């Protein structure tokens, strides 16, 4: 019975670990962009800036559990760590398939590097070109979709959604009514239990489930309110905030956002939690980023390297 209770009543792990939170240049012990999203037994790598492998080792990321990598765009601080990681997977004897989702121009870059070194991967690398907004992965327990953001070059955001059944099993009740385990999936979908023309209402055998959780990653982008409908009501939003509010003109010229703009978008989209990062190397300290963003959106946190943020 203990096993049943664990399976039906505890949430799956859904959390984000920050490996790199700086922008173009590594500075002040901050590294270029990289994140690992954990959803139960799945690990997703989102961007792979220089130094990502070292950060994975430092923060004990089980790289063998990474089967999907998402690259937002082809500025070096978001992918220069990728060729080395792909090669290291091979050196470590990886056998399982690896799926890479990135702008199409990345494929010939990787092919050139691997071919020049006569690198032969012992695993299958599947390249999925990002060309339009669509669902990239649709599994029983989660989905991933991509959407365009507004940067100087082709750039993408990613939206991860957990899938939950509408109902959770009340184990004590199902035992009381002798409901077979084979019927549980139907109960989770809201069906009543029917046995020999006797009907037991679903509400007597289940609990309402919690709402599904979600995570949206807005890579390098101008402030643009058209993103609101895409990220509306997500549990956690990561949005770049390269500059403090007094540098809005500079941010616009470089197709980036400020603290206030990231917070305003989170407010308009009614998200539960905002993480800000991609800090310019102009700034040695980043505490003021939090102060400014919280003026507009109080549920803001800094995306700090080595920290894991639960998505709730």
Backbone as numpy.savetxt, mean C-alpha at the origin, in Angstrom:
# Nx Ny Nz CAx CAy CAz Cx Cy Cz
-11.79 -25.72 19.26 -12.60 -24.50 19.26 -11.75 -23.24 19.26
-10.57 -23.29 19.88 -9.72 -22.11 19.93 -9.35 -21.67 18.51
-9.02 -22.64 17.67 -8.65 -22.31 16.30 -9.77 -21.61 15.55
-11.00 -22.08 15.74 -12.14 -21.45 15.07 -12.31 -20.01 15.52
-12.20 -19.79 16.82 -12.39 -18.43 17.34 -11.32 -17.49 16.78
-10.09 -17.96 16.70 -9.02 -17.13 16.17 -9.30 -16.75 14.71
-9.70 -17.74 13.92 -9.91 -17.49 12.49 -11.03 -16.50 12.25
-12.04 -16.52 13.08 -13.24 -15.75 12.77 -13.32 -14.41 13.47
-12.53 -14.17 14.50 -12.74 -12.98 15.30 -11.56 -12.02 15.35
-10.39 -12.40 14.86 -9.26 -11.49 14.86 -9.04 -10.91 13.47
-8.70 -9.60 13.42 -8.42 -8.95 12.15 -7.12 -9.47 11.56
-7.04 -9.43 10.26 -5.77 -9.70 9.61 -4.84 -8.51 9.81
-3.56 -8.76 9.71 -2.58 -7.69 9.81 -2.64 -6.82 8.57
-2.77 -5.53 8.75 -2.76 -4.58 7.63 -1.95 -3.38 8.11
-0.73 -3.27 7.62 0.13 -2.20 8.10 1.14 -1.78 7.06
1.66 -0.58 7.22 2.60 0.01 6.28 3.91 0.32 6.99
5.02 -0.21 6.47 6.35 0.06 7.01 7.10 0.98 6.06
7.60 2.08 6.59 8.31 3.05 5.78 9.79 2.70 5.74
10.32 2.50 4.53 11.74 2.23 4.35 12.50 3.48 3.93
11.85 4.35 3.19 12.46 5.60 2.75 11.43 6.69 2.66
11.77 7.90 3.15 10.77 8.97 3.18 11.28 10.29 2.61
12.46 10.26 1.97 13.01 11.50 1.44 12.72 11.62 -0.05
13.02 12.78 -0.60 12.78 13.00 -2.02 14.06 12.68 -2.80
14.43 13.49 -3.76 15.43 13.11 -4.75 16.79 12.71 -4.17
17.25 13.40 -3.15 18.59 13.15 -2.63 18.53 12.50 -1.25
19.31 11.44 -1.01 19.43 10.93 0.36 20.09 12.02 1.23
19.51 12.29 2.40 20.06 13.35 3.24 19.60 13.17 4.68
20.45 13.58 5.62 20.10 13.59 7.04 19.62 12.22 7.51
20.26 11.18 7.00 19.91 9.79 7.33 18.49 9.43 6.88
17.99 10.15 5.89 16.72 9.81 5.26 17.01 9.28 3.87
16.22 8.29 3.45 16.48 7.58 2.20 15.37 7.86 1.19
15.65 7.63 -0.09 14.60 7.80 -1.11 13.42 6.85 -0.89
12.35 7.12 -1.59 11.06 6.50 -1.31 11.05 4.98 -1.47
10.52 4.32 -0.45 10.22 2.89 -0.50 9.33 2.57 0.69
8.35 1.71 0.45 7.42 1.28 1.49 7.10 -0.19 1.31
6.79 -0.85 2.42 6.29 -2.22 2.36 4.93 -2.27 3.04
3.94 -2.72 2.29 2.59 -2.87 2.81 2.35 -4.33 3.14
1.93 -4.60 4.36 1.64 -5.96 4.80 0.14 -6.16 4.90
-0.38 -7.16 4.22 -1.78 -7.54 4.32 -1.83 -9.04 4.57
-1.96 -9.38 5.84 -1.92 -10.78 6.28 -0.60 -11.41 5.86
-0.61 -12.40 4.97 0.64 -13.06 4.58 1.25 -12.46 3.32
0.67 -11.37 2.82 1.17 -10.74 1.60 2.02 -9.52 1.95
3.17 -9.38 1.27 3.98 -8.18 1.37 4.05 -7.53 0.00
3.75 -6.23 -0.06 3.81 -5.49 -1.32 4.86 -4.39 -1.18
5.79 -4.33 -2.12 6.78 -3.27 -2.13 6.29 -2.15 -3.03
6.24 -0.94 -2.48 5.77 0.22 -3.23 6.94 1.18 -3.39
7.40 1.33 -4.60 8.59 2.08 -4.97 9.84 1.46 -4.34
10.98 1.76 -4.94 12.21 1.06 -4.56 13.40 1.97 -4.83
13.50 3.04 -4.03 14.60 3.97 -4.19 15.93 3.37 -3.77
16.99 4.09 -4.05 18.34 3.67 -3.69 18.41 3.35 -2.20
19.02 2.23 -1.86 19.18 1.84 -0.46 18.07 0.98 0.09
17.10 0.62 -0.73 15.96 -0.15 -0.24 16.39 -1.49 0.37
17.32 -2.18 -0.27 17.75 -3.47 0.26 18.35 -3.34 1.65
19.16 -2.32 1.86 19.76 -2.11 3.17 18.69 -1.81 4.21
17.70 -1.06 3.82 16.60 -0.74 4.75 15.79 -1.99 5.07
15.59 -2.85 4.08 14.89 -4.11 4.33 15.62 -4.95 5.36
16.94 -5.01 5.23 17.74 -5.78 6.19 17.67 -5.15 7.58
17.77 -3.83 7.63 17.75 -3.12 8.91 16.44 -3.33 9.65
15.34 -3.32 8.92 14.02 -3.41 9.55 13.39 -4.79 9.45
14.21 -5.80 9.14 13.81 -7.21 9.18 12.62 -7.52 8.27
12.63 -6.96 7.06 11.58 -7.27 6.09 11.89 -8.61 5.44
10.93 -9.50 5.44 11.11 -10.82 4.85 10.90 -10.72 3.34
11.97 -10.41 2.65 11.86 -10.10 1.21 11.34 -11.27 0.39
11.53 -12.50 0.88 11.02 -13.66 0.16 9.51 -13.71 0.07
8.83 -12.92 0.92 7.36 -12.87 0.88 6.84 -11.78 -0.04
7.73 -11.07 -0.69 7.32 -10.03 -1.64 7.13 -10.67 -3.01
5.90 -10.68 -3.47 5.58 -11.24 -4.78 5.10 -10.19 -5.78
4.85 -8.97 -5.26 4.34 -7.89 -6.11 5.10 -6.61 -5.77
5.65 -5.95 -6.80 6.35 -4.68 -6.65 5.67 -3.64 -7.53
5.45 -2.46 -6.97 4.75 -1.38 -7.68 5.69 -0.17 -7.76
5.96 0.29 -8.98 6.82 1.45 -9.21 5.97 2.58 -9.78
5.93 3.69 -9.08 5.03 4.77 -9.46 5.47 5.52 -10.71
6.80 5.77 -10.82 7.29 6.51 -11.98 8.81 6.38 -12.06
9.39 6.90 -13.13 10.78 6.62 -13.43 11.71 7.78 -13.09
11.46 8.47 -11.99 12.48 9.31 -11.38 13.29 8.41 -10.45
14.60 8.61 -10.47 15.50 7.64 -9.84 15.24 7.38 -8.37
14.76 8.38 -7.64 14.53 8.17 -6.21 13.36 7.22 -5.94
12.71 6.75 -7.00 11.61 5.81 -6.83 11.89 4.43 -7.42
13.04 4.29 -8.13 13.29 2.95 -8.69 14.75 2.55 -8.81
15.70 3.41 -8.46 17.11 3.06 -8.65 17.54 1.85 -7.82
16.80 1.50 -6.80 17.13 0.31 -6.02 16.61 -0.99 -6.61
15.78 -0.89 -7.64 15.10 -2.07 -8.16 16.02 -3.06 -8.89
16.90 -2.63 -9.79 17.76 -3.62 -10.47 18.56 -4.47 -9.49
19.09 -3.84 -8.46 19.84 -4.59 -7.46 18.99 -5.58 -6.70
17.78 -5.16 -6.36 16.87 -6.05 -5.62 16.49 -7.26 -6.47
16.17 -7.02 -7.73 15.81 -8.12 -8.63 16.95 -9.12 -8.75
18.17 -8.60 -8.87 19.35 -9.47 -8.95 19.57 -10.23 -7.65
19.40 -9.55 -6.53 19.59 -10.20 -5.23 18.60 -11.33 -5.02
17.38 -11.13 -5.45 16.40 -12.22 -5.37 16.96 -13.48 -6.04
17.57 -13.31 -7.21 18.14 -14.45 -7.91 19.31 -15.06 -7.16
20.20 -14.22 -6.63 21.36 -14.72 -5.89 20.95 -15.48 -4.63
19.81 -15.10 -4.08 19.30 -15.76 -2.88 18.50 -17.01 -3.19
18.40 -17.35 -4.49 17.75 -18.60 -4.88 16.25 -18.54 -4.97
15.72 -17.35 -5.20 14.27 -17.25 -5.35 13.80 -18.14 -6.50
12.68 -18.84 -6.27 12.11 -19.68 -7.32 10.70 -19.23 -7.72
10.00 -18.56 -6.81 8.62 -18.17 -7.08 8.56 -16.96 -8.00
7.47 -16.84 -8.74 7.27 -15.75 -9.68 7.26 -14.40 -8.95
7.72 -13.37 -9.66 7.69 -12.01 -9.15 6.95 -11.14 -10.16
6.00 -10.35 -9.67 5.20 -9.49 -10.53 5.60 -8.03 -10.31
5.91 -7.36 -11.40 6.35 -5.97 -11.35 5.37 -5.10 -12.14
4.85 -4.06 -11.50 3.89 -3.15 -12.12 4.56 -1.78 -12.20
4.73 -1.27 -13.42 5.51 -0.05 -13.60 5.22 0.55 -14.97
5.60 1.82 -15.17 5.50 2.41 -16.51 6.27 1.57 -17.53
5.77 1.50 -18.73 6.31 0.59 -19.74 7.78 0.84 -20.05
8.25 2.08 -19.91 9.64 2.40 -20.24 10.64 1.71 -19.32
10.18 1.19 -18.20 11.11 0.52 -17.29 11.55 -0.84 -17.82
10.72 -1.50 -18.58 11.05 -2.86 -19.03 12.34 -2.90 -19.85
12.52 -2.07 -20.88 13.79 -2.13 -21.62 15.00 -1.71 -20.78
14.80 -0.85 -19.79 15.90 -0.47 -18.90 16.39 -1.68 -18.12
15.46 -2.43 -17.56 15.82 -3.62 -16.81 16.43 -4.69 -17.71
15.85 -4.86 -18.89 16.39 -5.85 -19.84 17.84 -5.53 -20.19
18.12 -4.25 -20.43 19.48 -3.85 -20.78 20.45 -4.16 -19.65
20.07 -3.81 -18.44 20.97 -4.03 -17.30 21.22 -5.52 -17.07
20.15 -6.30 -17.15 20.31 -7.74 -16.92 21.10 -8.39 -18.05
20.85 -7.97 -19.28 21.55 -8.56 -20.42 23.03 -8.18 -20.43
23.34 -6.94 -20.10 24.74 -6.51 -20.09 25.57 -7.30 -19.07
24.91 -7.69 -17.98 25.61 -8.45 -16.95 25.45 -9.95 -17.14
24.79 -10.35 -18.22 24.49 -11.76 -18.47 23.83 -12.40 -17.25
22.89 -11.64 -16.66 22.16 -12.12 -15.49 21.00 -12.99 -15.92
20.94 -14.18 -15.38 19.85 -15.12 -15.70 19.10 -15.42 -14.41
17.91 -14.88 -14.32 17.13 -15.02 -13.10 16.58 -16.44 -12.98
16.65 -17.03 -11.79 16.11 -18.38 -11.60 14.61 -18.39 -11.34
13.99 -17.25 -11.48 12.55 -17.15 -11.27 11.95 -16.38 -12.44
10.63 -16.45 -12.56 9.94 -15.76 -13.64 9.58 -14.34 -13.20
10.03 -13.35 -13.97 9.69 -11.96 -13.71 8.61 -11.52 -14.68
7.45 -11.21 -14.16 6.31 -10.78 -14.99 6.24 -9.25 -14.96
6.35 -8.62 -16.11 6.27 -7.17 -16.18 4.87 -6.76 -16.62
4.23 -5.92 -15.81 2.89 -5.42 -16.12 2.99 -3.91 -16.35
2.81 -3.49 -17.58 2.94 -2.07 -17.92 1.72 -1.28 -17.44
1.99 -0.15 -16.79 0.92 0.75 -16.35 0.62 1.73 -17.48
-0.56 1.62 -18.04 -0.92 2.45 -19.18 -2.25 3.16 -19.01
-3.10 2.65 -18.13 -4.37 3.30 -17.85 -4.83 2.88 -16.46
-5.75 3.64 -15.91 -6.28 3.32 -14.59 -7.12 2.05 -14.68
-6.79 1.08 -13.85 -7.52 -0.18 -13.86 -7.18 -1.00 -12.62
-7.92 -2.10 -12.43 -7.64 -3.04 -11.35 -6.48 -3.93 -11.79
-5.42 -3.94 -11.01 -4.23 -4.72 -11.34 -4.31 -6.14 -10.78
-4.85 -6.26 -9.58 -4.97 -7.56 -8.91 -6.35 -7.64 -8.29
-6.98 -8.77 -8.43 -8.31 -8.98 -7.84 -8.37 -10.39 -7.26
-8.04 -10.49 -5.99 -8.03 -11.78 -5.29 -9.21 -11.86 -4.33
-9.38 -13.03 -3.72 -10.50 -13.22 -2.80 -10.43 -12.28 -1.61
-9.21 -11.99 -1.12 -9.08 -11.21 0.11 -8.64 -9.77 -0.10
-8.23 -9.40 -1.32 -7.78 -8.03 -1.55 -7.80 -7.71 -3.04
-7.74 -6.41 -3.32 -7.58 -5.95 -4.69 -6.61 -4.78 -4.71
-6.00 -4.55 -5.87 -5.09 -3.43 -6.06 -5.43 -2.76 -7.38
-5.56 -1.46 -7.37 -5.80 -0.73 -8.60 -4.81 0.43 -8.72
-4.60 0.91 -9.92 -3.71 2.04 -10.15 -4.54 3.22 -10.67
-4.01 4.41 -10.45 -4.68 5.62 -10.93 -3.61 6.67 -11.22
-3.90 7.53 -12.17 -2.94 8.56 -12.56 -2.88 9.68 -11.53
-1.67 10.13 -11.24 -1.48 11.36 -10.48 -0.82 12.37 -11.41
-0.46 13.54 -10.88 -0.14 14.67 -11.75 1.30 15.14 -11.50
2.23 14.48 -12.17 3.63 14.79 -12.00 4.22 15.21 -13.35
5.51 15.52 -13.35 6.17 16.02 -14.55 6.29 14.96 -15.63
6.36 13.69 -15.21 6.36 12.57 -16.15 5.22 11.63 -15.76
5.00 10.62 -16.58 3.96 9.63 -16.32 4.11 9.06 -14.91
3.07 9.16 -14.10 3.19 8.79 -12.69 1.87 8.22 -12.20
1.97 7.25 -11.29 0.80 6.48 -10.86 0.69 6.40 -9.35
-0.54 6.38 -8.89 -0.84 6.06 -7.50 -1.42 4.65 -7.45
-1.51 4.11 -6.24 -2.00 2.74 -6.06 -3.00 2.70 -4.90
-4.04 1.91 -5.09 -5.09 1.78 -4.08 -5.27 0.31 -3.73
-5.04 -0.01 -2.47 -5.13 -1.37 -1.96 -6.40 -1.48 -1.12
-7.23 -2.44 -1.45 -8.48 -2.63 -0.72 -8.56 -4.04 -0.14
-8.83 -4.12 1.12 -9.11 -5.39 1.77 -10.54 -5.81 1.43
-10.75 -7.12 1.28 -12.10 -7.63 1.07 -12.53 -8.41 2.30
-13.71 -8.14 2.78 -14.24 -8.85 3.94 -15.64 -9.37 3.62
-15.97 -10.51 4.20 -17.34 -10.99 4.12 -18.23 -10.07 4.94
-19.50 -9.95 4.57 -20.40 -9.05 5.31 -20.61 -9.47 6.77
-20.50 -10.79 7.07 -20.81 -11.28 8.41 -19.64 -12.10 8.96
-19.56 -12.19 10.29 -18.57 -13.01 10.98 -19.30 -14.10 11.76
-18.67 -15.27 11.83 -19.31 -16.42 12.46 -19.35 -16.28 13.98
-20.51 -16.53 14.56 -20.67 -16.66 16.01 -20.52 -18.15 16.32
-19.32 -18.55 16.74 -19.01 -19.97 16.88 -19.91 -20.64 17.90
-20.15 -19.99 19.02 -21.02 -20.58 20.05 -22.41 -20.85 19.51
-22.92 -19.91 18.73 -24.27 -20.07 18.18 -24.31 -21.19 17.14
-23.31 -21.27 16.28 -23.32 -22.32 15.26 -23.19 -23.71 15.90
-22.46 -23.79 17.00 -22.38 -25.07 17.70 -23.72 -25.42 18.35
-24.37 -24.43 18.90 -25.67 -24.64 19.54 -26.70 -25.17 18.54
-26.67 -24.65 17.32 -27.65 -25.04 16.30 -27.12 -26.14 15.36
-25.95 -26.69 15.72 -25.36 -27.79 14.93 -25.18 -27.43 13.46
-24.68 -26.24 13.21 -24.42 -25.81 11.84 -23.08 -26.38 11.38
-23.05 -27.11 10.30 -21.77 -27.68 9.83 -20.84 -26.58 9.33
-19.54 -26.83 9.46 -18.53 -25.87 9.01 -18.68 -25.60 7.51
-19.12 -26.60 6.76 -19.29 -26.43 5.31 -20.30 -25.34 4.95
-21.11 -24.93 5.94 -22.14 -23.91 5.70 -21.64 -22.50 6.03
-20.43 -22.42 6.61 -19.95 -21.13 7.11 -19.84 -20.06 6.02
-19.37 -20.42 4.85 -19.22 -19.42 3.79 -20.55 -18.79 3.41
-21.59 -19.59 3.42 -22.92 -19.04 3.11 -23.39 -18.11 4.21
-23.10 -18.48 5.46 -23.47 -17.61 6.58 -22.73 -16.27 6.50
-21.45 -16.33 6.14 -20.67 -15.10 6.04 -21.21 -14.15 4.98
-21.90 -14.72 3.98 -22.50 -13.89 2.93 -23.89 -13.41 3.29
-24.40 -13.84 4.46 -25.70 -13.34 4.93 -26.85 -14.31 4.79
-26.59 -15.53 4.31 -27.67 -16.49 4.16 -28.16 -17.02 5.51
-29.45 -17.33 5.59 -29.98 -18.04 6.75 -29.56 -19.51 6.66
-29.64 -20.21 7.80 -29.32 -21.64 7.81 -30.61 -22.43 7.66
-30.67 -23.26 6.63 -31.85 -24.07 6.36 -31.48 -25.54 6.53
-32.23 -26.24 7.41 -31.97 -27.66 7.67 -33.30 -28.37 7.90
-33.62 -29.27 6.96 -34.89 -30.01 7.07 -36.07 -29.06 7.21
-36.10 -28.07 6.36 -37.17 -27.06 6.32 -37.24 -26.18 7.55
-36.27 -26.32 8.45 -36.19 -25.43 9.61 -35.20 -24.33 9.28
-35.63 -23.08 9.48 -34.80 -21.93 9.14 -34.32 -21.24 10.41
-33.00 -21.07 10.49 -32.42 -20.29 11.58 -31.88 -18.99 10.98
-32.35 -17.86 11.48 -31.98 -16.57 10.91 -30.48 -16.32 11.01
-29.96 -15.71 9.98 -28.51 -15.42 9.94 -28.07 -14.60 11.15
-28.90 -13.68 11.58 -28.55 -12.82 12.70 -28.33 -13.56 14.00
-28.89 -14.76 14.10 -28.71 -15.57 15.31 -27.41 -16.36 15.27
-26.75 -16.38 14.12 -25.56 -17.22 13.94 -24.30 -16.43 13.61
-24.45 -15.14 13.38 -23.31 -14.34 12.95 -23.32 -12.97 13.63
-22.19 -12.28 13.48 -22.07 -10.88 13.90 -21.83 -10.02 12.66
-22.20 -8.76 12.71 -21.81 -7.87 11.60 -20.29 -7.76 11.55
-19.73 -7.78 10.37 -18.29 -7.65 10.23 -17.90 -6.17 10.23
-16.64 -5.91 10.54 -16.14 -4.55 10.45 -16.01 -4.14 8.99
-16.06 -2.84 8.70 -15.87 -2.39 7.31 -14.49 -2.77 6.80
-14.38 -2.99 5.53 -13.09 -3.28 4.91 -12.17 -2.07 5.02
-10.88 -2.34 5.12 -9.88 -1.29 5.22 -9.21 -1.06 3.86
-8.58 0.11 3.73 -7.99 0.46 2.44 -6.80 1.39 2.64
-5.89 1.35 1.67 -4.71 2.20 1.70 -4.48 2.79 0.32
-4.33 4.10 0.25 -4.06 4.79 -1.01 -2.69 5.44 -0.97
-1.93 5.24 -2.03 -0.59 5.81 -2.16 -0.61 6.82 -3.29
-0.48 8.09 -2.93 -0.39 9.14 -3.94 1.07 9.52 -4.09
1.68 9.06 -5.16 3.09 9.33 -5.42 3.26 10.80 -5.78
4.44 11.16 -6.28 4.76 12.56 -6.58 3.66 13.18 -7.43
3.12 14.29 -6.94 1.97 14.86 -7.64 1.71 16.31 -7.24
1.22 17.05 -8.20 0.62 18.34 -7.91 -0.65 18.14 -7.09
-1.04 19.17 -6.37 -2.36 19.16 -5.73 -3.43 19.18 -6.81
-4.33 18.20 -6.77 -5.38 18.13 -7.77 -6.61 17.47 -7.15
-7.69 18.22 -7.08 -8.88 17.74 -6.37 -9.62 16.64 -7.14
-9.22 16.37 -8.37 -9.85 15.25 -9.08 -9.50 13.92 -8.43
-8.46 13.89 -7.60 -8.09 12.66 -6.90 -9.06 12.32 -5.77
-9.84 13.28 -5.35 -10.72 13.08 -4.20 -11.65 11.89 -4.39
-12.28 11.80 -5.56 -13.23 10.71 -5.79 -12.56 9.34 -5.80
-11.29 9.29 -6.16 -10.57 8.02 -6.21 -10.22 7.54 -4.81
-9.80 8.46 -3.94 -9.30 8.08 -2.62 -10.33 8.31 -1.52
-11.53 8.63 -1.89 -12.56 9.00 -0.92 -12.77 7.91 0.12
-12.75 8.31 1.40 -13.06 7.45 2.55 -12.04 6.33 2.79
-10.85 6.41 2.22 -9.88 5.35 2.49 -9.45 5.41 3.95
-9.00 4.27 4.46 -8.58 4.20 5.86 -7.31 5.01 6.10
-6.33 4.83 5.21 -5.08 5.57 5.32 -4.66 6.06 3.94
-4.30 7.33 3.89 -3.80 7.94 2.67 -2.35 8.36 2.89
-1.47 7.92 1.99 -0.13 8.50 1.92 -0.12 9.51 0.79
0.27 10.74 1.11 0.36 11.77 0.08 1.68 12.50 0.26
2.39 12.68 -0.84 3.65 13.40 -0.75 3.43 14.82 -0.23
4.39 15.30 0.55 4.40 16.69 1.02 5.86 17.12 0.99
6.33 17.43 -0.19 7.76 17.69 -0.39 8.21 18.97 0.29
7.30 19.97 0.36 7.67 21.29 0.86 6.71 21.79 1.94
7.22 22.69 2.77 6.36 23.42 3.70 5.52 24.43 2.92
4.53 24.99 3.60 3.52 25.80 2.90 4.08 27.07 2.26
5.19 27.61 2.77 5.73 28.83 2.19 6.44 28.59 0.86
6.54 27.35 0.46 7.20 27.00 -0.81 6.18 26.49 -1.83
4.94 26.97 -1.76 3.91 26.46 -2.67 4.25 26.76 -4.13
4.80 27.93 -4.40 5.14 28.26 -5.80 6.21 27.31 -6.33
7.20 27.01 -5.49 8.25 26.08 -5.88 7.68 24.68 -6.07
6.78 24.29 -5.18 6.16 22.97 -5.29 5.42 22.82 -6.61
4.66 23.85 -6.97 3.90 23.80 -8.23 4.84 23.73 -9.42
5.90 24.50 -9.40 6.85 24.51 -10.52 7.50 23.15 -10.71
7.64 22.40 -9.62 8.29 21.10 -9.69 7.31 19.93 -9.63
6.03 20.23 -9.78 4.98 19.21 -9.79 4.95 18.41 -8.49
5.05 19.13 -7.38 4.96 18.52 -6.06 3.89 19.22 -5.24
3.71 18.78 -4.01 2.70 19.33 -3.11 3.34 19.81 -1.81
2.60 20.64 -1.11 3.02 21.13 0.21 2.25 20.40 1.30
2.65 20.65 2.53 1.95 20.09 3.69 0.46 20.43 3.68
0.18 21.69 3.47 -1.21 22.16 3.51 -2.03 21.53 2.40
-1.44 21.38 1.23 -2.18 20.79 0.11 -2.48 19.32 0.35
-1.51 18.58 0.88 -1.76 17.17 1.20 -2.86 17.04 2.23
-2.81 17.88 3.24 -3.83 17.83 4.30 -5.20 18.23 3.77
-5.24 19.22 2.89 -6.53 19.65 2.33 -7.16 18.54 1.50
-6.35 17.81 0.74 -6.89 16.71 -0.06 -7.43 15.61 0.86
-6.71 15.31 1.94 -7.19 14.31 2.89 -8.51 14.73 3.51
-8.64 16.00 3.81 -9.88 16.52 4.39 -11.04 16.40 3.41
-10.81 16.80 2.18 -11.87 16.73 1.17 -12.28 15.29 0.90
-11.33 14.36 0.97 -11.62 12.96 0.68 -12.15 12.20 1.89
-12.20 12.87 3.04 -12.75 12.24 4.25 -12.01 10.95 4.61
-10.69 10.98 4.51 -9.91 9.80 4.88 -9.79 9.74 6.39
-9.46 8.56 6.93 -9.34 8.42 8.38 -7.98 8.89 8.88
-6.93 8.62 8.12 -5.57 8.93 8.55 -4.73 9.35 7.36
-3.90 10.36 7.57 -3.00 10.85 6.53 -1.55 10.64 6.96
-0.75 10.08 6.06 0.70 10.01 6.24 1.34 10.91 5.19
2.30 11.72 5.61 3.00 12.58 4.66 4.49 12.25 4.66
5.08 12.34 3.47 6.49 12.04 3.31 7.04 12.65 2.05
8.16 12.08 1.53 8.87 12.59 0.37 9.41 13.98 0.67
10.04 14.11 1.83 10.53 15.40 2.29 11.73 15.87 1.46
11.72 17.13 1.12 12.84 17.70 0.38 14.10 17.69 1.24
15.24 17.44 0.59 16.51 17.45 1.30 16.92 18.86 1.72
16.12 19.85 1.35 16.33 21.21 1.85 16.19 21.27 3.36
15.37 20.36 3.90 15.03 20.42 5.32 15.80 19.36 6.11
16.52 19.82 7.14 17.20 18.86 8.02 16.21 18.26 9.01
15.29 19.07 9.53 14.28 18.61 10.48 12.92 18.60 9.80
12.06 17.67 10.20 10.76 17.55 9.53 9.58 17.76 10.48
9.85 18.14 11.72 8.76 18.30 12.68 7.74 19.36 12.24
8.21 20.41 11.56 7.31 21.47 11.14 6.31 20.98 10.09
6.67 19.95 9.34 5.73 19.37 8.38 4.47 18.88 9.10
4.66 18.24 10.23 3.51 17.72 10.99 2.68 18.87 11.54
3.33 19.88 12.07 2.61 21.02 12.65 1.71 21.66 11.59
2.26 21.91 10.41 1.48 22.57 9.37 0.32 21.70 8.89
0.58 20.42 8.64 -0.47 19.55 8.12 -1.60 19.39 9.13
-1.27 19.29 10.40 -2.30 19.09 11.43 -3.17 20.31 11.63
-2.73 21.46 11.16 -3.58 22.64 11.20 -4.83 22.45 10.35
-4.69 21.68 9.30 -5.80 21.44 8.37 -6.44 20.08 8.62
-5.61 19.06 8.86 -6.10 17.70 9.03 -5.42 17.09 10.27
-6.10 17.11 11.42 -5.47 16.69 12.67 -4.95 15.26 12.67
-5.62 14.35 11.97 -5.20 12.93 11.98 -4.09 12.69 10.96
-3.05 13.49 11.07 -1.88 13.38 10.19 -0.70 12.84 10.99
0.11 12.00 10.34 1.35 11.52 10.92 2.47 11.67 9.90
3.68 11.82 10.40 4.84 11.81 9.53 5.17 10.38 9.16
5.51 10.13 7.91 5.96 8.82 7.47 7.44 8.69 7.84
7.72 8.10 8.98 9.08 8.02 9.51 9.68 6.66 9.21
10.92 6.66 8.81 11.59 5.41 8.43 11.69 4.46 9.62
11.36 3.20 9.33 11.40 2.16 10.36 10.11 2.02 11.13
9.19 2.96 10.96 7.91 2.89 11.67 6.89 2.10 10.84
6.06 1.33 11.55 4.95 0.63 10.92 3.64 1.24 11.40
2.80 1.62 10.46 1.53 2.29 10.76 0.39 1.33 10.46
-0.42 1.04 11.48 -1.55 0.15 11.28 -2.63 0.85 10.49
-3.22 0.12 9.57 -4.34 0.65 8.77 -5.61 0.09 9.37
-6.44 0.98 9.92 -7.59 0.56 10.70 -8.88 1.17 10.18
